[in-house]
Amino acid sequence: MWWNVVGMLAATCGSAGLIPQLVRGVKTRRLDDVSPWLLILLLVACALWFLYGTHKWDKIIMGANAFVFVLVSTILFLRTYYIRQRNKVYDGRDEKGYR
């Protein structure tokens, strides 16, 4: 029982570490200072940890890594979206292509 509490605390601390980054990115609409390679490696690590948790049938490992996978995916998506929005060039045309 004691180790379950330790596991839940570790999962909570590890998961909560990404929330401030996501909140700051949404507020500032800038996430280009976050390395895409870090995010990709975190996605791979979370997927592998989730598979390991599934093998062991450990709900704490599975839940924490599923949550972190969603957070990291969201950060990676928003990073790409914000960079593309900022790089769009306005040429004076509306949505239909008329000036």
C-alpha positions in Angstrom: 0.0 0.0 0.0 2.8 2.4 0.9 4.5 2.0 -2.5 1.2 2.8 -4.3 1.2 6.1 -2.5 4.8 6.8 -3.5 4.0 5.8 -7.1 1.0 8.2 -7.2 3.0 11.0 -5.8 5.8 10.4 -8.3 3.3 10.3 -11.1 1.5 13.5 -10.0 4.8 15.4 -9.7 6.1 14.1 -13.1 2.8 14.9 -14.8 2.3 18.3 -13.2 5.7 19.5 -14.4 4.4 20.0 -17.9 1.2 21.9 -17.0 3.0 25.3 -16.4 4.7 25.0 -19.8 1.3 24.4 -21.5 -0.4 27.2 -19.7 2.4 29.7 -20.5 2.4 28.6 -24.1 -1.4 29.1 -24.5 -1.2 32.5 -22.8 1.7 33.8 -24.9 1.0 31.8 -28.0 4.7 31.0 -28.3 6.2 27.6 -27.8 9.1 27.8 -30.3 11.6 27.9 -27.4 10.6 24.3 -26.5 12.8 21.7 -28.3 10.7 19.5 -30.7 13.2 16.7 -30.1 12.6 16.8 -26.4 8.9 16.5 -27.0 9.3 13.7 -29.5 11.5 11.8 -27.1 9.0 12.3 -24.3 6.2 10.9 -26.5 8.3 7.8 -27.2 9.2 7.4 -23.6 5.6 7.8 -22.5 4.4 5.2 -25.0 7.0 2.7 -23.9 6.3 3.3 -20.2 2.6 2.9 -21.0 3.3 -0.4 -22.7 5.4 -1.5 -19.7 2.6 -0.5 -17.3 0.2 -2.5 -19.5 2.4 -5.5 -19.3 2.6 -5.2 -15.5 -1.0 -4.2 -15.3 0.0 -1.2 -13.2 -2.7 1.4 -13.4 -0.6 4.1 -11.9 2.1 3.8 -14.6 -0.5 3.5 -17.3 -2.6 6.5 -16.1 0.4 8.8 -15.5 2.0 8.1 -18.9 -1.3 8.4 -20.8 -1.8 11.8 -19.1 1.7 12.9 -19.9 1.4 11.6 -23.5 -1.7 13.8 -24.0 0.0 16.9 -22.4 3.1 16.5 -24.6 1.1 15.8 -27.7 -0.9 19.0 -27.0 2.3 21.0 -26.5 3.8 19.6 -29.7 0.7 20.4 -31.7 0.4 23.9 -30.3 4.1 24.6 -31.0 3.7 23.6 -34.6 0.4 25.5 -35.0 1.7 28.7 -33.4 4.9 28.7 -35.5 2.9 28.1 -38.7 0.4 30.9 -37.8 3.2 33.3 -37.2 4.9 32.4 -40.5 1.9 33.0 -42.6 2.4 35.9 -45.0 -0.5 38.2 -45.4 -0.8 39.3 -49.0 -4.0 41.3 -48.7 -6.3 38.6 -50.0 -9.4 37.3 -48.1 -10.3 33.6 -47.6 -11.6 33.3 -51.2 -8.4 34.7 -52.7 -9.8 38.2 -53.6 -8.0 41.4 -52.9 
